[in-house]
Amino acid sequence: MPSLIDLRRRVRAVKNTQQITKAMKMVAASKLRRATERIMNARPYAVQMQRVLASVAARVDSSVHPFLAVRERTATSRTLVIVVTGDKGLCGSFNTNVIKGAGQYITSATEPCTLGLVGRKGREFFGRRGFSVLFEQIGIFQKLKFDDAKVVARLAVDAFTSGEVDKVVLVFNEFKSVMSQRVVVDQLLPIEPHEVVLEGPAAKAGDSQVDYLYEPAPEKIFEQLLPRYVEVQVYRALLESNAAFFAAQMTAMDTATKNSAEMISSLTLYMNKVRQAAITREIIEVVSGAQAL
């Protein structure tokens, strides 16, 4: 049975930990509000841009721009998997889920994969296990800027256009709500074509496709637009991951604070029982001594 001093020390240590988790929860909540505003402002533009360019890719010759060309699989084909994790822990299963999602994609891929690691936790995990790593970016989530996304996008584009890789895939946590984050595996390059189905009167009339007129030539437009598209999609993934990290951290710290309160209550009750048992034992010893006299 532990002594009263040991129990008091343990209660004091748990109370100190509770203060830390409560403070971390408040900090994460404050940062989550700003991160949520940024992703809510950026998401509609990024989603619509992806939708429009995927529709355009379905209507033009893939030879118009290298980003549209789907390459044939060969013995030297490789895929670049950009894994976006956090730089810190204490965020529940946030990093574990995205690492697990990336691992499942790598093991199920039909061609060898090389990694682009964004975030310290991903680098620590994959670096220790001998995976092929093309580039690393850490410490960018302290002050996340569009320039950080441009650096990652340029590294991915250079690897794709040089023929070093034949496909680029993004793996990141998408922010759904404070309690929910979803691991997304999204193909960045080449752009996957798909048809756009209209809604409303056009759909009733049977017109299910959108056609485009290009001015100037498609080559000129895609030369300016597609690199920007890659940067925007990478920036969106970074913003999504940043917001999801703070949401996961806030939830984890809230749970830790509640668990600390339950532990303090349990330890206090046990400590009172130990103290009461010690007092009862001393009273029995005094009474027994008096009867012996």
Phi, psi and omega in degrees: 000127180292154180281167179297323180297317179297319180293319179296320177297320181292318178298319179296320179294320179293322178296321177296318178296322179297321178296321179293313181295325179293319178294319179295325177297317180293320178295316180297322179295321179294316179289329179296322181299315179291319180294324179294319178299319181294316183287326178293330177283326185272332187298313181302319180295315182293319181293316180292323178295318178296320181295314183292315183290327175294324176292318178297320181298335180281351186242356181241163176290133183294346179280355181296323181213143181301331182290347181261347187278124174270118185273148178288145180286132177230181180293338182258007181295138179221156178240134175267120179252111178270112183257120182255110177241184178269163175273344184231167177257214181056043182223033178066225183264018184304302182291324181298318183295316183288325176294320178295318178297319178294320179296320178295320179294318182296317182289331181269350182291145181275348180235158179300151182239143169241154191248144166245114190256119176246113183115141185292324184293322176294321179296318181296320183288304186284331179295322181286344186255010171076023177287152176287122184242125180274318179205162179226144175221116180231158177076013183272346184277354176295314176222080185290126180230164179295332178298327177295320177294324180296323178296312180297317180297320180295320178296319179292317180295318179299318179293325181285313183290330179282351181086004179294325174228156181252353179204146178236129183234138176258133175235118183206167175271122177270133180282117176257311177201180180298326184264354188223129171229144185238131177284126183245132172247106189237129178283123181268313180221143349292161183290126181281122180281146171204155182279147176258123178262123181286157177243160176087215184301324180297321179293323180293327180282355179089005179273100186259001184233154177248133178250158185231145171252133186253128175212110003286212185294154179305325180300317180294318181295311183293329179299326179268324190276319187292318174300323176295322178300315180298317179298318181294318181292322176294318179297320178298317180299320179294318179294318178300314181295321180295314179294319179295325179297312181294325176295316179294321179293318179297317179295317180295319180289327175295317177295319179296322179296317179295318178296324178296318178298319178295321179294319178298317179297317180294317180293322179296317178297317179295321179296321178295322177295318179296316179296319179294322178294322178294319179295317179298320179296319179294320178296318179298320180295321179294315180296319180296319177295321179293320178293327180292326177287000000 
